[in-house]
Structures are given as C-alpha cells and as structure tokens.
C-alpha cells in the first residue's frame, strides 16, 4: 500500500522538529491550540532492534519482516490509533491538528514514545521511523508542503539587495503556471545543470536569448507559491525561431547551411583556446559583455563572453561570469579559456560556451603562494566554518574563516577570484558562502588545500563547501 512512500532521498530536511525520542518521558503540559483541519500521518516503522543484556543490539529487521507487524501506534491524549501491517505501515488522522504530539509505539516487547512539534494544520505527514531499544528515531520525513516543480522560466521580479536577493519566476509546464521564489545563498544549484549560480540565472533570464528550464523542489507557501530548496537549471541554445536551423530547414539560412549566418552578422562556428587577458567590459550587470584576448599556439583571438548567455562548463575551475571577471582583474593566476562560438564579420568570436581553468602552480609543483614571502608550504584543511572577517572590495574580497576540527582550529583565507570552488560542493561562490555563514540554521563545512603562511593561517587555493541543517 505504501511501498513507495519513502522513495525520495533520505536527506530531505525534516518538515518538523524532533523534540524527544525515548521511553518514559514526562507528558507535556504545553497547551495545543485547536485547528480546523486534521493532520494525516502516513507512517512506517522501518526497523526494530532490541539490545540484549550485556550484548550488542540485534540487527535491524527489514521492512518486509513480519516482526514489524502488530505494533500499536497511538497519540497520547488523543483518540487516533492504528496497528502496523507486515511492512510496518500505519496511518493516523489527528483530529483538529496539533502544535505538539507524542506518539506511542506498543507491543509485548516494545513501549517507546516519540515527541514531535511544528505539525502544520491540514498537512499530510510522511514518516519513516526506526525503533531501537527504548528510543525512536525519525529516519526520514516529508509533508504535503514539500513541492516539486518543473517548467520554462520567465522572470517576474527580483527583490532585496546582494547578497540576499530573491528571484521570483513563473514556470510554465503544459498549460500550468507555477510561481517559484529562488533565494540567493539559500537555494542550492545542482552542479549538473547549465547555470550554477543565482547571478548567472538572473543574467540569463534578463538576457532572454535562451530558453531557461528549471526543475527542483521546495516548500509550498500559504499563497500557493513555492520557495525553492534546490534547483537544476538548463538552457536551450535556440529560442523558437532558431529551432528550424537544427533541422537544416531554416528559411532564412540561405543556400549554405554551414555558414551559420543569421541576422546578427555572425559568419559561422569557431573554436578557441588560449591564455586570457581582459581587454574590456561593457554594459551593466546582469547583462555585461567581457572581451578577452586569448593567446594560443596559432596566435591571438578576441572572444566576447556575454553574461547570462555564454554557458560555463561545470567541469572548469571558474563557473560564472563574475568569478571570471574577478580572476582576470586580479591577474595573479593564469586563466585559460577554451570553447566555441560564432565568428563575427570583424573576426572576433561570440562565445556560446566556455571552459575556464586556472593554473594552480607556478610550474615547479608547488601550490600558489609557496614562493611568496611568509609562505611555509602546502597544507590541507577541513572543518566546520565560522566567519572571522571580510577584507577588500567586491570583486577582490578575502574572507577569513576559522575551521573547527578534532585537532583544534585553523584560520583559512578564501580570496575572491583566486580560490577555486569545487563544483561538487553545495556553495560555488564567495557571495553564497557569506550568506550561508551568516545563517544560524546552517552548518558550513569546508575542506580544501592551500599554502601555509608564516603566521599559521592557510591561504586557500581550492575549497569544497558543503552545508547541512544545524541540529
């Protein structure tokens, strides 16, 4: 009946807070306010283990075991009750809803209580629970406010100031339109998508030259909109009028389909590769164009990279327009760019996609900074981060964090446009890192490598940043 109830990944943020999970807990005296709609709880006892006297706990039983059957589940102080089936499934309808409840699990060999709070009125709550000895643990949870979405995006509004802006977009899928809010530094971007940052998404939506498709999940709000928890953003190279060119049937393409010529004056496809130097920056965010000169084996070429239009390969070291501009502006590492685009009639190339890599060593196998005064050599680091200070101006800021680890703590400096963010992490930019460090409900873990300075701190060459909900 509920065999696929918990097919979603177990890392979903719990929809409510776990207060206590132990036998013999005192019942709460806190009053609960009545609500109009009941809470429906679809639950499953996924495992049961009984520690023996002086022995290790017995192995957990699988969900197909009949040992999961016959457990009475009830709400203390209420009338809702059910008995688990052979797979451990149960269902409760909690009349009037409740701000806080206590579940009781009873059978001859079991008597365990589990306290829960923050249950939303009228929601359908899904729980997977493990019972071990005298305690119960919520293994995964979800409520009906959790929402998945997918569709072609159009920009509705942008609110707030950096680095805590909110993008509101309408997603159209078939005949259905859904309003989704994407919060800078909070909504996570799937690193398998084409766009990996809030600024990149904003720029692409403003530019309007690509079809932007967004899918993800989040929490449904009372007004029917959704606040995104995570998104995957993909773009189509062609908007409506260009689709025919993929089929070699574009009426405006002329007799030679390979020419690539169109109304914007492009002369055809062009590949490029070389070490980059910044020539000019035109326009204003989020619709700037960067012109770089690439020096390669075949000579030099001018390449235009358009914010929100040119795609950044997520296997590169730099994943956004802003980070590329910061790296080129600082000039303290070699920036190599390869990609493809269209050759314009005056010889430059308008980049469609780029992969940007940076040279992390001066050629002798050492890390950046090894040959600078006060540098003591390479070092690796890992720990839970706390913000210490921010120095410098945007696009050349340095963030100092203190990492707490088992062996103590260490100070790490993360330099904008210099330190490379691992694309497999949850956070891919300085702005997003600062927002995450400012949030009390997130634990930020950083690992990476860099150069050990004379004062004992580390200048980070690369970092991988992951976040989790603070217990």
VOPAGU-2260 file (C-alpha; in pm, 1 decimal, decimal comma):
REM VOPAGU-2260
SITE   aa  ch    i         X         Y         Z
SITE  UNK   A    0       0,0       0,0       0,0
SITE  UNK   A    1     273,4     240,7      93,7
SITE  UNK   A    2     565,9      56,0     -63,1
SITE  UNK   A    3     691,1     368,8    -242,8
SITE  UNK   A    4     611,2     611,5      35,8
SITE  UNK   A    5     971,6     692,0     109,6
SITE  UNK   A    6    1127,7     660,7    -235,2
SITE  UNK   A    7    1264,1    1016,5    -213,6
SITE  UNK   A    8    1615,2    1062,9     -82,8
SITE  UNK   A    9    1658,1    1043,0     292,7
SITE  UNK   A   10    1845,0    1375,1     306,5
SITE  UNK   A   11    1529,4    1584,8     283,8
SITE  UNK   A   12    1521,2    1846,1     556,6
SITE  UNK   A   13    1272,2    1725,8     820,5
SITE  UNK   A   14     939,5    1904,4     796,9
SITE  UNK   A   15     917,8    1941,4    1169,5
SITE  UNK   A   16    1142,4    1934,5    1474,6
SITE  UNK   A   17    1215,3    1621,6    1675,2
SITE  UNK   A   18    1177,9    1711,0    2042,6
SITE  UNK   A   19    1244,4    1381,7    2220,6
SITE  UNK   A   20    1257,2    1013,0    2144,2
SITE  UNK   A   21    1272,1     792,9    2449,1
SITE  UNK   A   22    1061,4     570,3    2671,0
SITE  UNK   A   23     926,6     701,5    2996,0
SITE  UNK   A   24     935,5    1072,0    2903,2
SITE  UNK   A   25     705,9    1301,3    3100,4
SITE  UNK   A   26     398,8    1413,1    2905,6
SITE  UNK   A   27     399,4    1776,0    2806,0
SITE  UNK   A   28     189,8    2033,2    2985,3
SITE  UNK   A   29     207,1    2275,1    2695,2
SITE  UNK   A   30    -141,0    2352,8    2560,6
SITE  UNK   A   31    -215,7    2286,1    2196,8
SITE  UNK   A   32    -436,7    2523,0    2002,1
SITE  UNK   A   33    -721,6    2360,5    1804,6
SITE  UNK   A   34    -711,4    2399,7    1426,6
SITE  UNK   A   35    -972,2    2346,6    1157,7
SITE  UNK   A   36    -809,0    2075,2     951,8
SITE  UNK   A   37    -674,9    1742,6    1081,6
SITE  UNK   A   38    -320,1    1624,3    1028,2
SITE  UNK   A   39    -295,9    1295,1     838,6
SITE  UNK   A   40      11,8    1092,1     927,8
SITE  UNK   A   41     125,1     817,6     688,4
SITE  UNK   A   42     396,6     634,5     875,5
SITE  UNK   A   43     617,1     330,2     853,4
SITE  UNK   A   44     818,3     154,7    1121,6
SITE  UNK   A   45    1119,7      63,6     907,8
SITE  UNK   A   46    1331,0    -120,7    1165,1
SITE  UNK   A   47    1313,3    -272,9    1511,1
SITE  UNK   A   48    1609,9    -384,3    1719,9
SITE  UNK   A   49    1624,4    -499,6    2078,3
SITE  UNK   A   50    1953,2    -472,4    2266,2
SITE  UNK   A   51    2017,8    -778,2    2480,4
SITE  UNK   A   52    2154,1    -766,0    2831,4
SITE  UNK   A   53    2526,4    -707,7    2806,2
SITE  UNK   A   54    2521,0    -768,0    2432,9
SITE  UNK   A   55    2523,1    -555,5    2121,3
SITE  UNK   A   56    2185,4    -468,9    1966,8
SITE  UNK   A   57    2036,2    -728,5    1740,1
SITE  UNK   A   58    2042,8    -644,6    1368,2
SITE  UNK   A   59    1762,1    -423,9    1241,6
SITE  UNK   A   60    1478,5    -611,2    1075,6
SITE  UNK   A   61    1396,3    -533,6     716,1
SITE  UNK   A   62    1073,5    -367,9     607,4
SITE  UNK   A   63     941,5    -697,4     472,2
SITE  UNK   A   64     971,6    -874,5     806,4
SITE  UNK   A   65     653,7    -978,1     985,4
SITE  UNK   A   66     829,1    -869,2    1304,4
SITE  UNK   A   67     730,0    -514,8    1206,1
SITE  UNK   A   68     361,0    -607,3    1227,7
SITE  UNK   A   69     129,4    -571,4    1523,5
SITE  UNK   A   70     280,9    -258,8    1678,6
SITE  UNK   A   71       7,4     -34,3    1817,0
SITE  UNK   A   72      70,7     330,3    1731,4
SITE  UNK   A   73    -131,2     593,0    1915,8
SITE  UNK   A   74    -130,8     962,1    2003,0
SITE  UNK   A   75    -111,4    1017,9    2376,2
SITE  UNK   A   76    -406,0    1221,0    2498,3
SITE  UNK   A   77    -596,2    1164,6    2173,0
SITE  UNK   A   78    -815,0     905,5    2006,2
SITE  UNK   A   79    -603,7     834,8    1694,4
SITE  UNK   A   80    -465,0     480,5    1688,2
SITE  UNK   A   81    -359,4     217,1    1435,3
SITE  UNK   A   82    -167,1    -112,7    1420,2
SITE  UNK   A   83     125,9    -167,3    1183,5
SITE  UNK   A   84      90,6    -417,4     897,6
SITE  UNK   A   85     356,3    -669,6     791,3
SITE  UNK   A   86     560,6    -392,2     628,3
SITE  UNK   A   87     537,2    -163,4     932,6
SITE  UNK   A   88     290,6      81,1     774,6
SITE  UNK   A   89      38,5     274,2     981,2
SITE  UNK   A   90    -193,9     572,0     934,0
SITE  UNK   A   91    -323,5     823,4    1187,0
SITE  UNK   A   92    -568,4    1110,7    1149,9
SITE  UNK   A   93    -507,4    1356,5    1429,1
SITE  UNK   A   94    -834,5    1537,9    1484,3
SITE  UNK   A   95    -806,3    1913,6    1480,1
SITE  UNK   A   96    -430,1    1900,6    1425,0
SITE  UNK   A   97    -178,4    1980,2    1695,0
SITE  UNK   A   98     125,3    2200,0    1753,3
SITE  UNK   A   99     288,9    1918,8    1950,4
SITE  UNK   A  100     210,1    1549,5    1979,9
SITE  UNK   A  101     358,0    1239,2    2134,3
SITE  UNK   A  102     339,7     909,0    1953,0
SITE  UNK   A  103     346,9     584,2    2148,7
SITE  UNK   A  104     458,2     250,9    1999,3
SITE  UNK   A  105     348,2     -55,3    2194,8
SITE  UNK   A  106     369,8    -429,5    2158,2
SITE  UNK   A  107     466,2    -700,6    2405,9
SITE  UNK   A  108     836,1    -630,9    2362,5
SITE  UNK   A  109     809,4    -260,3    2277,0
SITE  UNK   A  110     699,9      53,7    2462,7
SITE  UNK   A  111     855,9     364,2    2308,7
SITE  UNK   A  112     749,2     727,8    2286,0
SITE  UNK   A  113     837,7     988,2    2023,4
SITE  UNK   A  114     760,3    1361,5    2062,9
SITE  UNK   A  115     708,3    1581,1    1756,7
SITE  UNK   A  116     632,4    1950,9    1717,4
SITE  UNK   A  117     550,8    2203,0    1446,2
SITE  UNK   A  118     289,8    1991,2    1268,2
SITE  UNK   A  119     111,4    2211,2    1010,4
SITE  UNK   A  120    -268,6    2204,1    1016,4
SITE  UNK   A  121    -420,5    2013,2     728,5
SITE  UNK   A  122     -90,8    1862,8     613,2
SITE  UNK   A  123     -21,8    1506,1     510,2
SITE  UNK   A  124     286,4    1398,0     703,2
SITE  UNK   A  125     502,5    1106,3     589,2
SITE  UNK   A  126     737,2     946,8     841,1
SITE  UNK   A  127     984,4     660,8     841,0
SITE  UNK   A  128    1075,0     555,9    1195,4
SITE  UNK   A  129    1335,2     326,1    1347,6
SITE  UNK   A  130    1282,2     167,4    1689,6
SITE  UNK   A  131    1584,7      58,9    1888,9
SITE  UNK   A  132    1554,5     -47,9    2249,8
SITE  UNK   A  133    1388,8     235,7    2439,4
SITE  UNK   A  134    1428,6     504,1    2172,9
SITE  UNK   A  135    1269,0     601,1    1842,6
SITE  UNK   A  136    1434,9     790,6    1556,6
SITE  UNK   A  137    1284,2     969,9    1258,2
SITE  UNK   A  138    1477,5     825,4     962,6
SITE  UNK   A  139    1309,0    1045,8     702,1
SITE  UNK   A  140    1013,0    1280,5     688,2
SITE  UNK   A  141     810,9    1478,7     443,5
SITE  UNK   A  142     487,8    1677,4     448,5
SITE  UNK   A  143     244,0    1792,7     185,2
SITE  UNK   A  144     405,1    2136,4     179,6
SITE  UNK   A  145     705,7    1978,9       7,3
SITE  UNK   A  146     668,3    2051,4    -359,4
SITE  UNK   A  147     841,1    1953,5    -681,0
SITE  UNK   A  148     831,7    2183,0    -982,8
SITE  UNK   A  149     945,7    2196,6   -1342,7
SITE  UNK   A  150     890,9    2429,5   -1635,9
SITE  UNK   A  151    1016,2    2702,1   -1866,1
SITE  UNK   A  152    1103,0    3009,9   -1662,3
SITE  UNK   A  153    1018,6    3376,2   -1707,4
SITE  UNK   A  154    1134,4    3648,5   -1469,8
SITE  UNK   A  155     863,3    3812,0   -1258,0
SITE  UNK   A  156    1070,0    4022,5   -1017,7
SITE  UNK   A  157    1391,5    4047,8    -820,7
SITE  UNK   A  158    1378,1    4175,3    -464,4
SITE  UNK   A  159    1630,1    4266,9    -197,3
SITE  UNK   A  160    1997,9    4358,1    -220,2
SITE  UNK   A  161    2310,0    4148,3    -271,1
SITE  UNK   A  162    2392,1    3900,2    -132,5
SITE  UNK   A  163    2039,5    3816,3     -13,5
SITE  UNK   A  164    1819,7    3873,8    -318,9
SITE  UNK   A  165    1509,9    3676,0    -414,1
SITE  UNK   A  166    1419,5    3590,3    -773,6
SITE  UNK   A  167    1053,2    3525,8    -845,1
SITE  UNK   A  168     989,7    3330,2   -1162,3
SITE  UNK   A  169     688,0    3181,7   -1333,1
SITE  UNK   A  170     738,8    2824,4   -1454,0
SITE  UNK   A  171     516,5    2709,6   -1739,1
SITE  UNK   A  172     471,6    2335,8   -1794,2
SITE  UNK   A  173     198,8    2233,1   -2042,8
SITE  UNK   A  174     -95,2    2458,7   -1950,9
SITE  UNK   A  175       6,9    2500,9   -1585,6
SITE  UNK   A  176     192,6    2800,3   -1440,1
SITE  UNK   A  177     366,5    2792,5   -1101,8
SITE  UNK   A  178     528,1    3081,0    -912,8
SITE  UNK   A  179     866,7    2990,9    -757,9
SITE  UNK   A  180    1098,5    3200,5    -539,2
SITE  UNK   A  181    1475,0    3137,2    -560,2
SITE  UNK   A  182    1673,1    3282,7    -270,2
SITE  UNK   A  183    2034,7    3389,2    -315,4
SITE  UNK   A  184    2271,9    3192,4     -94,0
SITE  UNK   A  185    1990,1    2967,4      26,5
SITE  UNK   A  186    1858,4    2782,4    -278,3
SITE  UNK   A  187    2114,2    2524,2    -389,0
SITE  UNK   A  188    2203,7    2490,9    -758,1
SITE  UNK   A  189    2252,6    2139,0    -895,2
SITE  UNK   A  190    2604,2    2127,1   -1037,9
SITE  UNK   A  191    2485,6    1909,4   -1326,6
SITE  UNK   A  192    2283,4    2198,4   -1464,7
SITE  UNK   A  193    2393,6    2458,9   -1718,1
SITE  UNK   A  194    2366,1    2752,2   -1474,4
SITE  UNK   A  195    2521,2    2716,3   -1131,1
SITE  UNK   A  196    2465,1    3048,4    -955,7
SITE  UNK   A  197    2196,0    3298,1    -863,9
SITE  UNK   A  198    2365,4    3576,7   -1062,1
SITE  UNK   A  199    2402,2    3353,7   -1366,8
SITE  UNK   A  200    2032,8    3264,5   -1357,7
SITE  UNK   A  201    1930,9    3628,6   -1317,4
SITE  UNK   A  202    2150,4    3730,9   -1610,0
SITE  UNK   A  203    2012,9    3455,2   -1833,9
SITE  UNK   A  204    1653,5    3548,7   -1756,4
SITE  UNK   A  205    1720,5    3918,4   -1822,3
SITE  UNK   A  206    1908,2    3848,2   -2146,6
SITE  UNK   A  207    1615,3    3643,0   -2275,4
SITE  UNK   A  208    1819,1    3491,0   -2557,7
SITE  UNK   A  209    1784,8    3133,8   -2431,8
SITE  UNK   A  210    1501,8    2914,6   -2312,1
SITE  UNK   A  211    1564,8    2861,4   -1938,4
SITE  UNK   A  212    1420,5    2543,8   -1787,4
SITE  UNK   A  213    1413,2    2497,2   -1410,4
SITE  UNK   A  214    1327,2    2189,6   -1208,0
SITE  UNK   A  215    1366,9    2131,5    -837,5
SITE  UNK   A  216    1194,4    2102,1    -504,1
SITE  UNK   A  217    1096,3    2333,6    -224,6
SITE  UNK   A  218     829,6    2422,6      29,1
SITE  UNK   A  219     484,2    2536,8     -72,1
SITE  UNK   A  220     371,6    2865,4      83,4
SITE  UNK   A  221      23,8    2962,8     202,5
SITE  UNK   A  222     -31,2    3174,3    -110,5
SITE  UNK   A  223      28,4    2872,9    -335,9
SITE  UNK   A  224     378,2    2973,8    -447,3
SITE  UNK   A  225     688,5    2766,2    -372,0
SITE  UNK   A  226    1018,0    2867,7    -211,2
SITE  UNK   A  227    1286,4    2659,1    -379,2
SITE  UNK   A  228    1522,6    2447,1    -172,0
SITE  UNK   A  229    1724,5    2325,4    -470,2
SITE  UNK   A  230    1709,2    2378,4    -846,2
SITE  UNK   A  231    1861,5    2237,4   -1161,3
SITE  UNK   A  232    1875,4    2497,8   -1440,7
SITE  UNK   A  233    1919,1    2401,4   -1803,8
SITE  UNK   A  234    1915,2    2617,8   -2113,1
SITE  UNK   A  235    1838,6    2557,4   -2478,4
SITE  UNK   A  236    2084,5    2708,0   -2722,8
SITE  UNK   A  237    1798,7    2805,8   -2952,4
SITE  UNK   A  238    1485,9    3002,8   -2885,6
SITE  UNK   A  239    1181,3    2945,2   -3101,5
SITE  UNK   A  240    1297,5    3099,4   -3428,4
SITE  UNK   A  241    1625,9    2908,4   -3431,9
SITE  UNK   A  242    1477,7    2562,3   -3384,8
SITE  UNK   A  243    1444,0    2506,4   -3758,0
SITE  UNK   A  244    1817,1    2553,3   -3810,0
SITE  UNK   A  245    1881,1    2232,6   -3616,3
SITE  UNK   A  246    1686,3    2050,3   -3885,0
SITE  UNK   A  247    1876,4    2227,7   -4167,5
SITE  UNK   A  248    1547,7    2380,5   -4278,8
SITE  UNK   A  249    1578,2    2743,4   -4169,1
SITE  UNK   A  250    1416,1    2951,2   -4443,6
SITE  UNK   A  251    1648,4    3241,1   -4365,7
SITE  UNK   A  252    1971,9    3045,5   -4370,5
SITE  UNK   A  253    2038,4    3076,2   -4741,6
SITE  UNK   A  254    2176,8    2801,1   -4961,2
SITE  UNK   A  255    2473,8    2716,4   -4740,6
SITE  UNK   A  256    2356,5    2578,9   -4407,4
SITE  UNK   A  257    2710,7    2553,3   -4275,9
SITE  UNK   A  258    2770,8    2924,0   -4299,4
SITE  UNK   A  259    2587,2    2981,1   -3975,7
SITE  UNK   A  260    2497,8    3329,8   -4094,7
SITE  UNK   A  261    2194,3    3497,4   -3943,3
SITE  UNK   A  262    2060,2    3841,6   -3872,9
SITE  UNK   A  263    2321,2    3919,8   -3608,2
SITE  UNK   A  264    2605,4    3918,1   -3862,7
SITE  UNK   A  265    2779,7    3601,5   -3741,2
SITE  UNK   A  266    2991,3    3426,6   -4001,2
SITE  UNK   A  267    2991,4    3071,7   -3867,5
SITE  UNK   A  268    3118,3    2841,3   -3591,7
SITE  UNK   A  269    3455,2    2899,7   -3429,4
SITE  UNK   A  270    3656,9    2715,3   -3163,8
SITE  UNK   A  271    3913,8    2886,8   -2946,0
SITE  UNK   A  272    4167,2    2812,4   -2673,9
SITE  UNK   A  273    4436,4    3010,9   -2500,5
SITE  UNK   A  274    4558,1    3208,7   -2201,7
SITE  UNK   A  275    4323,1    3500,4   -2136,1
SITE  UNK   A  276    4382,5    3869,4   -2079,7
SITE  UNK   A  277    4098,0    4114,1   -2012,0
SITE  UNK   A  278    4053,5    4378,3   -2284,0
SITE  UNK   A  279    3723,8    4545,9   -2196,4
SITE  UNK   A  280    3397,8    4511,8   -2005,2
SITE  UNK   A  281    3080,4    4666,9   -2143,7
SITE  UNK   A  282    2726,9    4709,1   -2012,1
SITE  UNK   A  283    2589,1    4671,7   -1661,0
SITE  UNK   A  284    2501,9    4367,0   -1453,0
SITE  UNK   A  285    2329,4    4139,6   -1521,1
SITE  UNK   A  286    2385,1    4192,0   -1894,8
SITE  UNK   A  287    2757,3    4267,2   -1927,1
SITE  UNK   A  288    2987,7    4156,1   -2206,5
SITE  UNK   A  289    3351,4    4078,4   -2137,9
SITE  UNK   A  290    3606,4    4093,6   -2420,1
SITE  UNK   A  291    3920,6    3886,5   -2368,4
SITE  UNK   A  292    4227,0    3824,2   -2580,8
SITE  UNK   A  293    4331,6    3460,3   -2594,4
SITE  UNK   A  294    4693,5    3380,4   -2672,8
SITE  UNK   A  295    4732,9    3030,1   -2816,8
SITE  UNK   A  296    4969,0    2834,1   -3037,6
SITE  UNK   A  297    4801,0    2968,2   -3352,6
SITE  UNK   A  298    4822,5    3331,2   -3241,7
SITE  UNK   A  299    4568,2    3554,0   -3067,7
SITE  UNK   A  300    4191,2    3588,4   -3097,0
SITE  UNK   A  301    3936,9    3823,7   -2940,4
SITE  UNK   A  302    3647,6    3649,3   -2765,9
SITE  UNK   A  303    3328,2    3810,1   -2630,4
SITE  UNK   A  304    3171,2    3639,9   -2328,1
SITE  UNK   A  305    2815,6    3755,2   -2255,6
SITE  UNK   A  306    2674,7    3741,2   -1903,6
SITE  UNK   A  307    2374,2    3511,6   -1885,4
SITE  UNK   A  308    2423,1    3398,1   -2245,1
SITE  UNK   A  309    2760,3    3223,7   -2259,6
SITE  UNK   A  310    2747,8    2890,9   -2077,5
SITE  UNK   A  311    3024,0    2793,3   -1832,8
SITE  UNK   A  312    3129,7    2427,6   -1836,3
SITE  UNK   A  313    3084,0    2298,0   -1481,4
SITE  UNK   A  314    3398,9    2087,3   -1512,4
SITE  UNK   A  315    3607,6    2403,3   -1523,7
SITE  UNK   A  316    3763,7    2585,3   -1229,1
SITE  UNK   A  317    3555,6    2901,9   -1277,5
SITE  UNK   A  318    3180,5    2866,1   -1318,0
SITE  UNK   A  319    3039,3    3216,2   -1351,6
SITE  UNK   A  320    3086,3    3546,0   -1531,7
SITE  UNK   A  321    3151,7    3732,5   -1206,6
SITE  UNK   A  322    3419,9    3491,1   -1088,5
SITE  UNK   A  323    3593,3    3501,8   -1427,5
SITE  UNK   A  324    3596,7    3880,8   -1422,1
SITE  UNK   A  325    3739,3    3878,9   -1067,7
SITE  UNK   A  326    4014,1    3631,5   -1162,5
SITE  UNK   A  327    4116,2    3831,4   -1470,9
SITE  UNK   A  328    4105,6    4158,1   -1279,1
SITE  UNK   A  329    4334,1    4025,7   -1004,8
SITE  UNK   A  330    4585,4    3891,6   -1255,0
SITE  UNK   A  331    4763,3    3667,0   -1004,1
SITE  UNK   A  332    4697,7    3336,4   -1179,6
SITE  UNK   A  333    4698,2    3212,0   -1535,3
SITE  UNK   A  334    4344,7    3185,9   -1673,5
SITE  UNK   A  335    4298,4    2950,6   -1967,5
SITE  UNK   A  336    3975,7    2953,9   -2169,0
SITE  UNK   A  337    3857,4    2712,7   -2433,9
SITE  UNK   A  338    3520,4    2689,0   -2600,5
SITE  UNK   A  339    3320,0    2751,6   -2911,8
SITE  UNK   A  340    3102,6    3022,7   -3059,2
SITE  UNK   A  341    3033,8    3219,5   -3374,9
SITE  UNK   A  342    3293,3    3410,9   -3572,8
SITE  UNK   A  343    3169,5    3765,0   -3631,4
SITE  UNK   A  344    3225,3    3955,8   -3954,3
SITE  UNK   A  345    3505,6    4157,8   -3795,3
SITE  UNK   A  346    3699,6    3847,0   -3683,3
SITE  UNK   A  347    3617,9    3817,9   -3313,4
SITE  UNK   A  348    3425,1    3523,9   -3167,1
SITE  UNK   A  349    3098,4    3548,7   -2971,7
SITE  UNK   A  350    3129,6    3265,7   -2720,7
SITE  UNK   A  351    2845,8    3016,4   -2687,7
SITE  UNK   A  352    3014,9    2801,4   -2423,6
SITE  UNK   A  353    3345,4    2819,3   -2235,3
SITE  UNK   A  354    3550,8    2604,4   -2003,9
SITE  UNK   A  355    3774,5    2810,8   -1778,1
SITE  UNK   A  356    4073,4    2663,4   -1598,8
SITE  UNK   A  357    4331,7    2830,0   -1383,0
SITE  UNK   A  358    4695,1    2744,2   -1327,7
SITE  UNK   A  359    4731,7    2646,0    -962,4
SITE  UNK   A  360    5109,0    2633,8    -960,2
SITE  UNK   A  361    5399,7    2834,9   -1094,9
SITE  UNK   A  362    5537,2    2533,4   -1281,2
SITE  UNK   A  363    5750,4    2374,3   -1010,3
SITE  UNK   A  364    5481,8    2161,4    -846,9
SITE  UNK   A  365    5416,5    2394,2    -554,7
SITE  UNK   A  366    5086,4    2549,7    -465,3
SITE  UNK   A  367    5005,3    2919,5    -516,5
SITE  UNK   A  368    5179,5    3135,2    -261,8
SITE  UNK   A  369    5459,9    2888,4    -196,1
SITE  UNK   A  370    5713,9    3135,1    -333,0
SITE  UNK   A  371    5564,7    3443,4    -164,1
SITE  UNK   A  372    5717,3    3594,8     149,5
SITE  UNK   A  373    5599,0    3419,5     463,3
SITE  UNK   A  374    5471,0    3108,7     284,4
SITE  UNK   A  375    5571,6    2786,4     455,8
SITE  UNK   A  376    5442,3    2531,0     202,9
SITE  UNK   A  377    5130,2    2333,8     108,2
SITE  UNK   A  378    4859,1    2240,3     358,5
SITE  UNK   A  379    4522,4    2065,4     359,6
SITE  UNK   A  380    4233,4    2162,1     583,4
SITE  UNK   A  381    3883,7    2052,0     682,9
SITE  UNK   A  382    3638,9    2161,5     948,3
SITE  UNK   A  383    3324,4    2347,7    1048,7
SITE  UNK   A  384    3349,8    2713,3     947,3
SITE  UNK   A  385    3279,2    3037,5    1133,6
SITE  UNK   A  386    3327,2    3381,4     976,8
SITE  UNK   A  387    3613,8    3585,3    1124,7
SITE  UNK   A  388    3649,5    3883,1     887,2
SITE  UNK   A  389    3598,5    4021,4     535,2
SITE  UNK   A  390    3859,2    4244,2     373,6
SITE  UNK   A  391    3866,1    4430,3      44,6
SITE  UNK   A  392    3601,7    4539,4    -204,2
SITE  UNK   A  393    3381,2    4336,4    -437,7
SITE  UNK   A  394    3540,0    4159,7    -670,4
SITE  UNK   A  395    3860,8    4129,3    -472,7
SITE  UNK   A  396    3744,4    4035,7    -124,5
SITE  UNK   A  397    3920,4    3797,5     110,9
SITE  UNK   A  398    3706,6    3602,7     355,9
SITE  UNK   A  399    3881,5    3470,7     665,9
SITE  UNK   A  400    3714,0    3177,0     837,9
SITE  UNK   A  401    3800,8    2972,8    1142,6
SITE  UNK   A  402    3767,5    2599,0    1085,9
SITE  UNK   A  403    3699,9    2387,4    1392,2
SITE  UNK   A  404    3828,7    2033,2    1371,9
SITE  UNK   A  405    3913,1    1744,5    1603,8
SITE  UNK   A  406    4273,0    1858,0    1638,1
SITE  UNK   A  407    4178,7    2218,1    1715,2
SITE  UNK   A  408    4114,3    2512,9    1483,8
SITE  UNK   A  409    4283,5    2683,0    1190,7
SITE  UNK   A  410    4237,8    3016,8    1012,3
SITE  UNK   A  411    4179,3    2996,5     637,0
SITE  UNK   A  412    4174,3    3286,7     389,3
SITE  UNK   A  413    3946,5    3247,4      83,4
SITE  UNK   A  414    4022,0    3500,6    -190,0
SITE  UNK   A  415    3755,4    3607,0    -439,5
SITE  UNK   A  416    3853,5    3522,8    -794,1
SITE  UNK   A  417    4158,6    3329,3    -674,8
SITE  UNK   A  418    4034,7    3045,0    -456,8
SITE  UNK   A  419    3863,6    2784,4    -675,6
SITE  UNK   A  420    3528,4    2646,5    -553,4
SITE  UNK   A  421    3481,5    2273,6    -618,0
SITE  UNK   A  422    3179,8    2228,8    -846,2
SITE  UNK   A  423    3066,6    1924,9    -646,1
SITE  UNK   A  424    3011,7    2132,2    -332,0
SITE  UNK   A  425    2687,5    2298,5    -223,7
SITE  UNK   A  426    2829,4    2652,3    -249,5
SITE  UNK   A  427    3015,5    2779,8    -554,3
SITE  UNK   A  428    3087,3    3147,9    -488,0
SITE  UNK   A  429    3206,1    3397,1    -225,9
SITE  UNK   A  430    2861,4    3563,6    -209,4
SITE  UNK   A  431    2680,7    3237,1    -141,9
SITE  UNK   A  432    2942,7    3142,0     118,9
SITE  UNK   A  433    2894,7    3470,4     306,6
SITE  UNK   A  434    2516,5    3424,2     314,0
SITE  UNK   A  435    2548,8    3067,5     440,8
SITE  UNK   A  436    2796,2    3166,6     713,3
SITE  UNK   A  437    2551,1    3435,0     830,3
SITE  UNK   A  438    2266,6    3184,4     875,5
SITE  UNK   A  439    2231,7    3029,5    1220,6
SITE  UNK   A  440    2029,2    2735,8    1086,7
SITE  UNK   A  441    2309,7    2610,3     859,2
SITE  UNK   A  442    2631,9    2431,2     944,5
SITE  UNK   A  443    2902,4    2511,0     687,6
SITE  UNK   A  444    3182,2    2258,4     636,6
SITE  UNK   A  445    3487,4    2349,2     427,7
SITE  UNK   A  446    3768,7    2129,2     306,9
SITE  UNK   A  447    4047,9    2208,1      66,1
SITE  UNK   A  448    4414,5    2278,6      10,3
SITE  UNK   A  449    4635,1    2584,3       7,8
SITE  UNK   A  450    4959,2    2739,4     125,0
SITE  UNK   A  451    5058,0    2753,1     491,1
SITE  UNK   A  452    5162,9    3106,9     584,0
SITE  UNK   A  453    5420,4    3207,5     841,4
SITE  UNK   A  454    5153,2    3309,0    1095,1
SITE  UNK   A  455    4996,8    2961,1    1087,6
SITE  UNK   A  456    4698,8    3054,8     870,5
SITE  UNK   A  457    4630,0    2896,3     529,5
SITE  UNK   A  458    4570,1    3077,3     201,2
SITE  UNK   A  459    4320,1    2855,4      21,1
SITE  UNK   A  460    4389,9    2750,9    -336,3
SITE  UNK   A  461    4074,1    2541,4    -365,5
SITE  UNK   A  462    3778,4    2463,3    -141,0
SITE  UNK   A  463    3479,0    2234,4    -133,9
SITE  UNK   A  464    3194,1    2382,5      69,5
SITE  UNK   A  465    2903,0    2175,2     196,9
SITE  UNK   A  466    2606,5    2276,7     411,6
SITE  UNK   A  467    2369,3    2092,1     642,0
SITE  UNK   A  468    2085,5    2186,3     872,6
SITE  UNK   A  469    2207,6    2279,6    1221,4
SITE  UNK   A  470    2065,8    2028,7    1472,8
